[in-house]
Structures are given as structure tokens and as C-alpha cells.
Amino acid sequence: MKSRSLKNLLLALCFAPLAAFANSGIQLDRAPDVQGDQAALQNGAKLFVNYCLSCHGASYVRYNRLMELGLSEEQVKENLMFTADKVGEPMRIAARPEEQKKWFGASPPDLSLIARARASGDGSGADWLYTYLRSFYRDEDRPTGWNNVIFANVGMPHVFYQLQGVQHLNHETHQLELAEPGQLSAAEYDKQVADLVGFLVWMAEPDAGFRKKLGVGVLLFLGVLFVAAYALKKEYWKDVH
């Protein structure tokens, strides 16, 4: 388990400088923090499985870890596990790599660590993903018919366009304008994106919550130890002149 965590960290550190170099100077929107909201993370898991897992794998995360979000094993099997037979298997992609290369020119990246890999001086990986998923616009010059403000000439189509609607880029103002409404309002769509990004953040480090709680506990212990050590020091030195 420790070797796997170390491998994940090394991969994130390798990718992070590339992301920072590629995205320097981009204005990112702050992603809402939903890490303490189990319902939001469960919804994010559902969105990931339904919209992302057909092309993007999460090979460093096993389905049984989704039970840490408050889901039962039965709920995971019935509602979220479509690319594996056993709950202990990794979250692999549904499509074949050779098919993806034919469709997109290259295999879409694994998303296990994407929330950490996209961190840069412009903002956190969560901020980048939150902005990116809300910045698609119609571009008939692109093979997929879509482009993105913060990822120019992206190969990924806008898989959420039915939810968000169709945006056009005003080249005079460089602003996105909603041309065709989607199934959700802007606020509703932003909430769905926030939940998905929250899940991607959790997926990149599922033990982050435990690590933070442990850190607080250690600091409290050190505080108590300091008080006890100081009291002992005063008692020891009180008769020394």
C-alpha cells in the first residue's frame, strides 16, 4: 500500500511541472470544496462513471474504495460498477485503447491523479478542472466540433453539453455566451461540475481526510506534551540556584 501511494505521489510530481508550464497565466475560477460532503462526492462518483469512465480510466482506484464515501458494496455493484466483475478490481475504461487511438488520435489519460497533476501557479488542480469543464464552446473547425478556452484545440468533446447547453466564443470580447440552453441552469450545472471535481480530488488522495485528522491529533498531542514538559522543567529547576 505504501509503495502504491509513493508511486502515485511520484507520478503527480512528474506531471505537475508540465501542467504549470502549459497553463501559466490562465485565469482560473475557484472550485467549491465539497470534500466534507458525502452526498456531493457520491454524486461526483456517479457522474464520473456515467460520463468519464467510458474513455478515461482510474486505474489506481479500486471500486471497493467507493464504500469509503458512505456507499454499500451492493450500491457500488448495482449503480457504479460497469467495467469490472469484482468490487476489488480497478476502475478501468470501458473502451479499448486501440479504439480510442482511432477515434481521438491518442488514448485519453488516466484520471487517477489528474486533480494533483493539473495544479500550477495559476491555482489548484481542482480550480483547473472546474474551469475547464465549464469552458467548452462550439467550434466547427475542430474534429469533434468543440474547443476549450483554457485548453486550446483539445481533443476531448464536450460530453456534458446536454446538461450545460451550447456555448459560443465571442471573439471580440473573448467571453463565452450561451447560445442554446441545456437541461440545467448555469448554477445547477456548476454544482454538478463541483461534485465531479470534488470526486476527482478525493480519488487522487482518498486518505487525505484521515491524514488531516491525524495531523490535528498529532499537533494536539505535542501541545499537551509541551505543557507537561514545561511543568516538569519548572518543578525540576525550582530548587536550583
DOLUMPA-662015 format. One record per residue (C-alpha): residue number from 1; residue in three letters; y, x, z. Coordinates in steps of 0.1 Angstrom, whole numbers, plus 2048, in hexadecimal, padded with zeros to 3 digits. Last residue first. Example, Ala and Ser with C-alpha at 12.3 -4.5 7.8 and 13.67 -1.06 7.14 Angstrom:
<site><n>2</n><res>SER</res><Y>7F5</Y><X>889</X><Z>847</Z></site>
<site><n>1</n><res>ALA</res><Y>7D3</Y><X>87B</X><Z>84E</Z></site>
end
This chain:
<site><n>241</n><res>HIS</res><Y>91D</Y><X>8C8</X><Z>9A7</Z></site>
<site><n>240</n><res>VAL</res><Y>8FB</Y><X>8B8</X><Z>9A1</Z></site>
<site><n>239</n><res>ASP</res><Y>8F5</Y><X>89A</X><Z>9B7</Z></site>
<site><n>238</n><res>LYS</res><Y>8FD</Y><X>880</X><Z>99C</Z></site>
<site><n>237</n><res>TRP</res><Y>8EC</Y><X>893</X><Z>981</Z></site>
<site><n>236</n><res>TYR</res><Y>8CA</Y><X>882</X><Z>981</Z></site>
<site><n>235</n><res>GLU</res><Y>8D8</Y><X>85F</X><Z>987</Z></site>
<site><n>234</n><res>LYS</res><Y>8F2</Y><X>863</X><Z>96B</Z></site>
<site><n>233</n><res>LYS</res><Y>8D7</Y><X>86F</X><Z>953</Z></site>
<site><n>232</n><res>LEU</res><Y>8C0</Y><X>853</X><Z>95B</Z></site>
<site><n>231</n><res>ALA</res><Y>8DB</Y><X>839</X><Z>955</Z></site>
<site><n>230</n><res>TYR</res><Y>8E3</Y><X>84A</X><Z>933</Z></site>
<site><n>229</n><res>ALA</res><Y>8BE</Y><X>84A</X><Z>92A</Z></site>
<site><n>228</n><res>ALA</res><Y>8BB</Y><X>825</X><Z>933</Z></site>
<site><n>227</n><res>VAL</res><Y>8DA</Y><X>81C</X><Z>91F</Z></site>
<site><n>226</n><res>PHE</res><Y>8CF</Y><X>831</X><Z>901</Z></site>
<site><n>225</n><res>LEU</res><Y>8AC</Y><X>822</X><Z>902</Z></site>
<site><n>224</n><res>VAL</res><Y>8BA</Y><X>7FE</X><Z>901</Z></site>
<site><n>223</n><res>GLY</res><Y>8CF</Y><X>808</X><Z>8E3</Z></site>
<site><n>222</n><res>LEU</res><Y>8B2</Y><X>819</X><Z>8D2</Z></site>
<site><n>221</n><res>PHE</res><Y>89D</Y><X>7FA</X><Z>8D7</Z></site>
<site><n>220</n><res>LEU</res><Y>8B9</Y><X>7E4</X><Z>8C8</Z></site>
<site><n>219</n><res>LEU</res><Y>8BB</Y><X>7FC</X><Z>8AA</Z></site>
<site><n>218</n><res>VAL</res><Y>895</Y><X>7FB</X><Z>8A5</Z></site>
<site><n>217</n><res>GLY</res><Y>895</Y><X>7D5</X><Z>8A6</Z></site>
<site><n>216</n><res>VAL</res><Y>8B1</Y><X>7D3</X><Z>88C</Z></site>
<site><n>215</n><res>GLY</res><Y>89E</Y><X>7EB</X><Z>875</Z></site>
<site><n>214</n><res>LEU</res><Y>87E</Y><X>7D6</X><Z>879</Z></site>
<site><n>213</n><res>LYS</res><Y>891</Y><X>7B7</X><Z>86F</Z></site>
<site><n>212</n><res>LYS</res><Y>89F</Y><X>7C9</X><Z>850</Z></site>
<site><n>211</n><res>ARG</res><Y>87C</Y><X>7D6</X><Z>847</Z></site>
<site><n>210</n><res>PHE</res><Y>86C</Y><X>7B4</X><Z>84B</Z></site>
<site><n>209</n><res>GLY</res><Y>885</Y><X>7A4</X><Z>834</Z></site>
<site><n>208</n><res>ALA</res><Y>882</Y><X>7C0</X><Z>81A</Z></site>
<site><n>207</n><res>ASP</res><Y>85C</Y><X>7BD</X><Z>81A</Z></site>
<site><n>206</n><res>PRO</res><Y>85B</Y><X>7AA</X><Z>7F8</Z></site>
<site><n>205</n><res>GLU</res><Y>86F</Y><X>7C6</X><Z>7E7</Z></site>
<site><n>204</n><res>ALA</res><Y>873</Y><X>7C1</X><Z>7C1</Z></site>
<site><n>203</n><res>MET</res><Y>864</Y><X>79E</X><Z>7C4</Z></site>
<site><n>202</n><res>TRP</res><Y>87F</Y><X>793</X><Z>7DD</Z></site>
<site><n>201</n><res>VAL</res><Y>89A</Y><X>79E</X><Z>7C5</Z></site>
<site><n>200</n><res>LEU</res><Y>889</Y><X>78C</X><Z>7A8</Z></site>
<site><n>199</n><res>PHE</res><Y>885</Y><X>76D</X><Z>7BE</Z></site>
<site><n>198</n><res>GLY</res><Y>8AA</Y><X>76E</X><Z>7C6</Z></site>
<site><n>197</n><res>VAL</res><Y>8B2</Y><X>771</X><Z>7A1</Z></site>
<site><n>196</n><res>LEU</res><Y>89D</Y><X>752</X><Z>79A</Z></site>
<site><n>195</n><res>ASP</res><Y>8AF</Y><X>73F</X><Z>7B6</Z></site>
<site><n>194</n><res>ALA</res><Y>8D1</Y><X>74A</X><Z>7AB</Z></site>
<site><n>193</n><res>VAL</res><Y>8C9</Y><X>740</X><Z>787</Z></site>
<site><n>192</n><res>GLN</res><Y>8BF</Y><X>71D</X><Z>793</Z></site>
<site><n>191</n><res>LYS</res><Y>8DF</Y><X>71A</X><Z>7A7</Z></site>
<site><n>190</n><res>ASP</res><Y>8F4</Y><X>726</X><Z>789</Z></site>
<site><n>189</n><res>TYR</res><Y>8E4</Y><X>70B</X><Z>774</Z></site>
<site><n>188</n><res>GLU</res><Y>8ED</Y><X>6F0</X><Z>78E</Z></site>
<site><n>187</n><res>ALA</res><Y>911</Y><X>6FC</X><Z>790</Z></site>
<site><n>186</n><res>ALA</res><Y>915</Y><X>6FD</X><Z>76A</Z></site>
<site><n>185</n><res>SER</res><Y>905</Y><X>6DA</X><Z>767</Z></site>
<site><n>184</n><res>LEU</res><Y>8E1</Y><X>6D7</X><Z>75D</Z></site>
<site><n>183</n><res>GLN</res><Y>8CF</Y><X>6C9</X><Z>73F</Z></site>
<site><n>182</n><res>GLY</res><Y>8E4</Y><X>6DD</X><Z>727</Z></site>
<site><n>181</n><res>PRO</res><Y>907</Y><X>6D7</X><Z>719</Z></site>
<site><n>180</n><res>GLU</res><Y>90E</Y><X>6E3</X><Z>6F5</Z></site>
<site><n>179</n><res>ALA</res><Y>92C</Y><X>6F9</X><Z>6EE</Z></site>
<site><n>178</n><res>LEU</res><Y>932</Y><X>708</X><Z>710</Z></site>
<site><n>177</n><res>GLU</res><Y>94B</Y><X>724</X><Z>70C</Z></site>
<site><n>176</n><res>LEU</res><Y>947</Y><X>749</X><Z>714</Z></site>
<site><n>175</n><res>GLN</res><Y>966</Y><X>75E</X><Z>715</Z></site>
<site><n>174</n><res>HIS</res><Y>970</Y><X>77B</X><Z>700</Z></site>
<site><n>173</n><res>THR</res><Y>992</Y><X>76B</X><Z>6FB</Z></site>
<site><n>172</n><res>GLU</res><Y>994</Y><X>770</X><Z>6D5</Z></site>
<site><n>171</n><res>HIS</res><Y>96E</Y><X>773</X><Z>6D0</Z></site>
<site><n>170</n><res>ASN</res><Y>967</Y><X>752</X><Z>6E1</Z></site>
<site><n>169</n><res>LEU</res><Y>942</Y><X>756</X><Z>6E8</Z></site>
<site><n>168</n><res>HIS</res><Y>92D</Y><X>737</X><Z>6E4</Z></site>
<site><n>167</n><res>GLN</res><Y>918</Y><X>727</X><Z>6FF</Z></site>
<site><n>166</n><res>VAL</res><Y>8FA</Y><X>710</X><Z>6FA</Z></site>
<site><n>165</n><res>GLY</res><Y>8ED</Y><X>6FC</X><Z>717</Z></site>
<site><n>164</n><res>GLN</res><Y>8E4</Y><X>708</X><Z>73A</Z></site>
<site><n>163</n><res>LEU</res><Y>8C2</Y><X>6F7</X><Z>73F</Z></site>
<site><n>162</n><res>GLN</res><Y>8B7</Y><X>6F5</X><Z>71A</Z></site>
<site><n>161</n><res>TYR</res><Y>8C5</Y><X>718</X><Z>715</Z></site>
<site><n>160</n><res>PHE</res><Y>8AF</Y><X>727</X><Z>731</Z></site>
<site><n>159</n><res>VAL</res><Y>899</Y><X>73C</X><Z>71A</Z></site>
<site><n>158</n><res>HIS</res><Y>8B7</Y><X>74D</X><Z>70A</Z></site>
<site><n>157</n><res>PRO</res><Y>8A5</Y><X>765</X><Z>6F2</Z></site>
<site><n>156</n><res>MET</res><Y>89E</Y><X>789</X><Z>6FD</Z></site>
<site><n>155</n><res>GLY</res><Y>8A5</Y><X>7A4</X><Z>6E3</Z></site>
<site><n>154</n><res>VAL</res><Y>8C8</Y><X>7AC</X><Z>6F2</Z></site>
<site><n>153</n><res>ASN</res><Y>8E2</Y><X>7B4</X><Z>6D8</Z></site>
<site><n>152</n><res>ALA</res><Y>8FC</Y><X>7BB</X><Z>6F3</Z></site>
<site><n>151</n><res>PHE</res><Y>8F1</Y><X>7B8</X><Z>717</Z></site>
<site><n>150</n><res>ILE</res><Y>90F</Y><X>7AE</X><Z>72B</Z></site>
<site><n>149</n><res>VAL</res><Y>91B</Y><X>793</X><Z>714</Z></site>
<site><n>148</n><res>ASN</res><Y>8F9</Y><X>788</X><Z>707</Z></site>
<site><n>147</n><res>ASN</res><Y>8EC</Y><X>77F</X><Z>6E5</Z></site>
<site><n>146</n><res>TRP</res><Y>8D7</Y><X>763</X><Z>6D7</Z></site>
<site><n>145</n><res>GLY</res><Y>8CA</Y><X>757</X><Z>6B5</Z></site>
<site><n>144</n><res>THR</res><Y>8A9</Y><X>769</X><Z>6BB</Z></site>
<site><n>143</n><res>PRO</res><Y>8AE</Y><X>781</X><Z>69D</Z></site>
<site><n>142</n><res>ARG</res><Y>8D3</Y><X>785</X><Z>6A5</Z></site>
<site><n>141</n><res>ASP</res><Y>8EE</Y><X>77C</X><Z>68B</Z></site>
<site><n>140</n><res>GLU</res><Y>8ED</Y><X>757</X><Z>696</Z></site>
<site><n>139</n><res>ASP</res><Y>8FC</Y><X>760</X><Z>6B7</Z></site>
<site><n>138</n><res>ARG</res><Y>8FB</Y><X>744</X><Z>6D2</Z></site>
<site><n>137</n><res>TYR</res><Y>905</Y><X>750</X><Z>6F4</Z></site>
<site><n>136</n><res>PHE</res><Y>8F3</Y><X>75E</X><Z>713</Z></site>
<site><n>135</n><res>SER</res><Y>908</Y><X>767</X><Z>731</Z></site>
<site><n>134</n><res>ARG</res><Y>8F9</Y><X>753</X><Z>74E</Z></site>
<site><n>133</n><res>LEU</res><Y>8D8</Y><X>767</X><Z>750</Z></site>
<site><n>132</n><res>TYR</res><Y>8EC</Y><X>788</X><Z>74E</Z></site>
<site><n>131</n><res>THR</res><Y>904</Y><X>780</X><Z>76A</Z></site>
<site><n>130</n><res>TYR</res><Y>8E8</Y><X>778</X><Z>783</Z></site>
<site><n>129</n><res>LEU</res><Y>8D3</Y><X>795</X><Z>777</Z></site>
<site><n>128</n><res>TRP</res><Y>8F0</Y><X>7AE</X><Z>77B</Z></site>
<site><n>127</n><res>ASP</res><Y>8FA</Y><X>7A0</X><Z>79D</Z></site>
<site><n>126</n><res>ALA</res><Y>8D6</Y><X>7A2</X><Z>7A9</Z></site>
<site><n>125</n><res>GLY</res><Y>8D3</Y><X>7C6</X><Z>79D</Z></site>
<site><n>124</n><res>SER</res><Y>8F1</Y><X>7CD</X><Z>7B3</Z></site>
<site><n>123</n><res>GLY</res><Y>914</Y><X>7D4</X><Z>7A6</Z></site>
<site><n>122</n><res>ASP</res><Y>928</Y><X>7E8</X><Z>78D</Z></site>
<site><n>121</n><res>GLY</res><Y>91E</Y><X>809</X><Z>79B</Z></site>
<site><n>120</n><res>SER</res><Y>8FB</Y><X>801</X><Z>792</Z></site>
<site><n>119</n><res>ALA</res><Y>8DD</Y><X>7EC</X><Z>79C</Z></site>
<site><n>118</n><res>ARG</res><Y>8C7</Y><X>7E1</X><Z>77E</Z></site>
<site><n>117</n><res>ALA</res><Y>8A8</Y><X>7F4</X><Z>789</Z></site>
<site><n>116</n><res>ARG</res><Y>8A8</Y><X>7E2</X><Z>7AB</Z></site>
<site><n>115</n><res>ALA</res><Y>8A7</Y><X>7BF</X><Z>79F</Z></site>
<site><n>114</n><res>ILE</res><Y>891</Y><X>7CA</X><Z>782</Z></site>
<site><n>113</n><res>LEU</res><Y>875</Y><X>7D7</X><Z>799</Z></site>
<site><n>112</n><res>SER</res><Y>858</Y><X>7BF</X><Z>791</Z></site>
<site><n>111</n><res>LEU</res><Y>868</Y><X>7B4</X><Z>771</Z></site>
<site><n>110</n><res>ASP</res><Y>851</Y><X>7C5</X><Z>758</Z></site>
<site><n>109</n><res>PRO</res><Y>864</Y><X>7CC</X><Z>738</Z></site>
<site><n>108</n><res>PRO</res><Y>861</Y><X>7B7</X><Z>718</Z></site>
<site><n>107</n><res>SER</res><Y>849</Y><X>7C8</X><Z>6FF</Z></site>
<site><n>106</n><res>ALA</res><Y>85B</Y><X>7D4</X><Z>6E0</Z></site>
<site><n>105</n><res>GLY</res><Y>865</Y><X>7C7</X><Z>6BE</Z></site>
<site><n>104</n><res>PHE</res><Y>86A</Y><X>7A5</X><Z>6CC</Z></site>
<site><n>103</n><res>TRP</res><Y>850</Y><X>78F</X><Z>6BB</Z></site>
<site><n>102</n><res>LYS</res><Y>838</Y><X>7AA</X><Z>6AE</Z></site>
<site><n>101</n><res>LYS</res><Y>83B</Y><X>7BF</X><Z>6CD</Z></site>
<site><n>100</n><res>GLN</res><Y>835</Y><X>7A0</X><Z>6E2</Z></site>
<site><n>99</n><res>GLU</res><Y>815</Y><X>798</X><Z>6CF</Z></site>
<site><n>98</n><res>GLU</res><Y>808</Y><X>7BB</X><Z>6D5</Z></site>
<site><n>97</n><res>PRO</res><Y>810</Y><X>7B9</X><Z>6FA</Z></site>
<site><n>96</n><res>ARG</res><Y>7FC</Y><X>798</X><Z>6FD</Z></site>
<site><n>95</n><res>ALA</res><Y>80E</Y><X>77A</X><Z>70C</Z></site>
<site><n>94</n><res>ALA</res><Y>807</Y><X>76B</X><Z>72E</Z></site>
<site><n>93</n><res>ILE</res><Y>816</Y><X>788</X><Z>742</Z></site>
<site><n>92</n><res>ARG</res><Y>806</Y><X>795</X><Z>761</Z></site>
<site><n>91</n><res>MET</res><Y>80E</Y><X>78A</X><Z>785</Z></site>
<site><n>90</n><res>PRO</res><Y>7F5</Y><X>7A1</X><Z>796</Z></site>
<site><n>89</n><res>GLU</res><Y>7D3</Y><X>793</X><Z>7A3</Z></site>
<site><n>88</n><res>GLY</res><Y>7CC</Y><X>789</X><Z>7C7</Z></site>
<site><n>87</n><res>VAL</res><Y>7CE</Y><X>764</X><Z>7C0</Z></site>
<site><n>86</n><res>LYS</res><Y>7B1</Y><X>766</X><Z>7A8</Z></site>
<site><n>85</n><res>ASP</res><Y>7AE</Y><X>758</X><Z>785</Z></site>
<site><n>84</n><res>ALA</res><Y>7CF</Y><X>766</X><Z>777</Z></site>
<site><n>83</n><res>THR</res><Y>7EB</Y><X>75D</X><Z>75E</Z></site>
<site><n>82</n><res>PHE</res><Y>7F3</Y><X>739</X><Z>769</Z></site>
<site><n>81</n><res>MET</res><Y>7F7</Y><X>73D</X><Z>78F</Z></site>
<site><n>80</n><res>LEU</res><Y>817</Y><X>72A</X><Z>799</Z></site>
<site><n>79</n><res>ASN</res><Y>80F</Y><X>706</X><Z>79F</Z></site>
<site><n>78</n><res>GLU</res><Y>7EB</Y><X>701</X><Z>7A7</Z></site>
<site><n>77</n><res>LYS</res><Y>7E1</Y><X>723</X><Z>7B3</Z></site>
<site><n>76</n><res>VAL</res><Y>802</Y><X>72A</X><Z>7C6</Z></site>
<site><n>75</n><res>GLN</res><Y>801</Y><X>707</X><Z>7D6</Z></site>
<site><n>74</n><res>GLU</res><Y>7DD</Y><X>70C</X><Z>7E1</Z></site>
<site><n>73</n><res>GLU</res><Y>7E4</Y><X>72E</X><Z>7F1</Z></site>
<site><n>72</n><res>SER</res><Y>800</Y><X>71E</X><Z>805</Z></site>
<site><n>71</n><res>LEU</res><Y>824</Y><X>725</X><Z>7FE</Z></site>
<site><n>70</n><res>GLY</res><Y>83C</Y><X>730</X><Z>819</Z></site>
<site><n>69</n><res>LEU</res><Y>84C</Y><X>74D</X><Z>806</Z></site>
<site><n>68</n><res>GLU</res><Y>832</Y><X>765</X><Z>813</Z></site>
<site><n>67</n><res>MET</res><Y>818</Y><X>751</X><Z>800</Z></site>
<site><n>66</n><res>LEU</res><Y>828</Y><X>75F</X><Z>7E1</Z></site>
<site><n>65</n><res>ARG</res><Y>817</Y><X>780</X><Z>7EB</Z></site>
<site><n>64</n><res>ASN</res><Y>7F6</Y><X>771</X><Z>7E0</Z></site>
<site><n>63</n><res>TYR</res><Y>801</Y><X>771</X><Z>7BC</Z></site>
<site><n>62</n><res>ARG</res><Y>802</Y><X>797</X><Z>7BB</Z></site>
<site><n>61</n><res>VAL</res><Y>822</Y><X>7AB</X><Z>7B4</Z></site>
<site><n>60</n><res>TYR</res><Y>823</Y><X>7CD</X><Z>7A4</Z></site>
<site><n>59</n><res>SER</res><Y>819</Y><X>7BF</X><Z>782</Z></site>
<site><n>58</n><res>ALA</res><Y>837</Y><X>7A7</X><Z>77F</Z></site>
<site><n>57</n><res>GLY</res><Y>833</Y><X>79E</X><Z>75A</Z></site>
<site><n>56</n><res>HIS</res><Y>84E</Y><X>793</X><Z>742</Z></site>
<site><n>55</n><res>CYS</res><Y>845</Y><X>77F</X><Z>723</Z></site>
<site><n>54</n><res>SER</res><Y>834</Y><X>75F</X><Z>72E</Z></site>
<site><n>53</n><res>LEU</res><Y>83D</Y><X>768</X><Z>752</Z></site>
<site><n>52</n><res>CYS</res><Y>862</Y><X>760</X><Z>74D</Z></site>
<site><n>51</n><res>TYR</res><Y>868</Y><X>73B</X><Z>749</Z></site>
<site><n>50</n><res>ASN</res><Y>84D</Y><X>728</X><Z>75D</Z></site>
<site><n>49</n><res>VAL</res><Y>842</Y><X>744</X><Z>774</Z></site>
<site><n>48</n><res>PHE</res><Y>865</Y><X>750</X><Z>77B</Z></site>
<site><n>47</n><res>LEU</res><Y>873</Y><X>72D</X><Z>77F</Z></site>
<site><n>46</n><res>LYS</res><Y>857</Y><X>724</X><Z>798</Z></site>
<site><n>45</n><res>ALA</res><Y>85D</Y><X>745</X><Z>7AB</Z></site>
<site><n>44</n><res>GLY</res><Y>882</Y><X>73D</X><Z>7AD</Z></site>
<site><n>43</n><res>ASN</res><Y>87B</Y><X>71B</X><Z>7BA</Z></site>
<site><n>42</n><res>GLN</res><Y>866</Y><X>72B</X><Z>7D6</Z></site>
<site><n>41</n><res>LEU</res><Y>882</Y><X>743</X><Z>7DC</Z></site>
<site><n>40</n><res>ALA</res><Y>89C</Y><X>727</X><Z>7E0</Z></site>
<site><n>39</n><res>ALA</res><Y>885</Y><X>713</X><Z>7F7</Z></site>
<site><n>38</n><res>GLN</res><Y>87F</Y><X>732</X><Z>80C</Z></site>
<site><n>37</n><res>ASP</res><Y>8A4</Y><X>738</X><Z>812</Z></site>
<site><n>36</n><res>GLY</res><Y>8AA</Y><X>759</X><Z>824</Z></site>
<site><n>35</n><res>GLN</res><Y>8AB</Y><X>76E</X><Z>805</Z></site>
<site><n>34</n><res>VAL</res><Y>8C3</Y><X>756</X><Z>7F4</Z></site>
<site><n>33</n><res>ASP</res><Y>8E1</Y><X>76E</X><Z>7EF</Z></site>
<site><n>32</n><res>PRO</res><Y>8F8</Y><X>760</X><Z>7D4</Z></site>
<site><n>31</n><res>ALA</res><Y>8FD</Y><X>778</X><Z>7B7</Z></site>
<site><n>30</n><res>ARG</res><Y>920</Y><X>787</X><Z>7B4</Z></site>
<site><n>29</n><res>ASP</res><Y>92C</Y><X>786</X><Z>790</Z></site>
<site><n>28</n><res>LEU</res><Y>92C</Y><X>7A6</X><Z>77D</Z></site>
<site><n>27</n><res>GLN</res><Y>949</Y><X>7B6</X><Z>76A</Z></site>
<site><n>26</n><res>ILE</res><Y>93A</Y><X>7D2</X><Z>755</Z></site>
<site><n>25</n><res>GLY</res><Y>94A</Y><X>7F5</X><Z>757</Z></site>
<site><n>24</n><res>SER</res><Y>929</Y><X>808</X><Z>757</Z></site>
<site><n>23</n><res>ASN</res><Y>90C</Y><X>7F5</X><Z>74A</Z></site>
<site><n>22</n><res>ALA</res><Y>8F7</Y><X>80F</X><Z>737</Z></site>
<site><n>21</n><res>PHE</res><Y>8FD</Y><X>82C</X><Z>74F</Z></site>
<site><n>20</n><res>ALA</res><Y>8F5</Y><X>817</X><Z>76E</Z></site>
<site><n>19</n><res>ALA</res><Y>8D6</Y><X>809</X><Z>75E</Z></site>
<site><n>18</n><res>LEU</res><Y>8C9</Y><X>82B</X><Z>755</Z></site>
<site><n>17</n><res>PRO</res><Y>8D1</Y><X>838</X><Z>778</Z></site>
<site><n>16</n><res>ALA</res><Y>8BD</Y><X>81A</X><Z>787</Z></site>
<site><n>15</n><res>PHE</res><Y>89D</Y><X>820</X><Z>772</Z></site>
<site><n>14</n><res>CYS</res><Y>890</Y><X>83F</X><Z>783</Z></site>
<site><n>13</n><res>LEU</res><Y>89A</Y><X>833</X><Z>7A6</Z></site>
<site><n>12</n><res>ALA</res><Y>888</Y><X>812</X><Z>7A0</Z></site>
<site><n>11</n><res>LEU</res><Y>869</Y><X>824</X><Z>793</Z></site>
<site><n>10</n><res>LEU</res><Y>869</Y><X>83B</X><Z>7B2</Z></site>
<site><n>9</n><res>LEU</res><Y>86C</Y><X>81D</X><Z>7C9</Z></site>
<site><n>8</n><res>ASN</res><Y>84F</Y><X>80B</X><Z>7B9</Z></site>
<site><n>7</n><res>LYS</res><Y>839</Y><X>82A</X><Z>7BB</Z></site>
<site><n>6</n><res>LEU</res><Y>842</Y><X>82E</X><Z>7E0</Z></site>
<site><n>5</n><res>SER</res><Y>839</Y><X>80A</X><Z>7E7</Z></site>
<site><n>4</n><res>ARG</res><Y>818</Y><X>80E</X><Z>7D4</Z></site>
<site><n>3</n><res>SER</res><Y>810</Y><X>82E</X><Z>7E8</Z></site>
<site><n>2</n><res>LYS</res><Y>818</Y><X>81C</X><Z>809</Z></site>
<site><n>1</n><res>MET</res><Y>800</Y><X>800</X><Z>800</Z></site>
end
